[in-house]
Amino acid sequence: MNLSIKMLKAEDEELLYHFEKENRAYFEEMIPGRGDDYYDLNQFKKNHLALLNEQEENKSYFYLIKNDLAEIVGRINVVDLNEQGVGSIGYRVGKRFIGQGVATQAIRLLLQEVKGHPHIRIIEAKTTTNHLSSQKVLEKNGFEKIGISEDTYQNALGEEWPFVHFRRVICEK
């Protein structure tokens, strides 16, 4: 599957809202849920605008992962950038597109996009210890495992896992 990543824009709001609603249950099996308010259309619109403002202020960068049909197949972001240029990567792939190499390709595209970026020097990532496919995707893209934390994630079924932390240096300076 040929993919591209496109920086989040105002006009993406409606398609992104439907993507998030369609995949809510699937995402919440593996990562913390965003709560019912997130899926209220008016609140989603406010959140979308807040993300665009955060992006404009160079605090975070949000991208949509799209296929050849211009469908949103996932999201990938660099968030919480600090003054030293260290930020965190986050990504999610829609259920219909799992197992097709989307995450691996999207991270590769993101790394190409941010290479030489004036605000991004190091990208950190975390995933749960049970999410082996996510760990493999990060390692394939040059992220180095730096440890396991004591803080944990508990899903809706009550299953609990610690987080594995990763890091990738983009630019030494």
Secondary structure, DSSP 8 states (H G I E B T S, - for coil): ---EEEE--GGGHHHHHHHHHHHHHHHHTTS----GGGGSHHHHHHHHHHHHHHHHTTS-EEEEEE-TT--EEEEEEEE---TTSEEEEEEEE-GGGTTSSHHHHHHHHHHHHHTT-TT-SEEEEEEETT-HHHHHHHHHTT-EEEEEEEEEEE-TTS-EEEEEEEEEES---
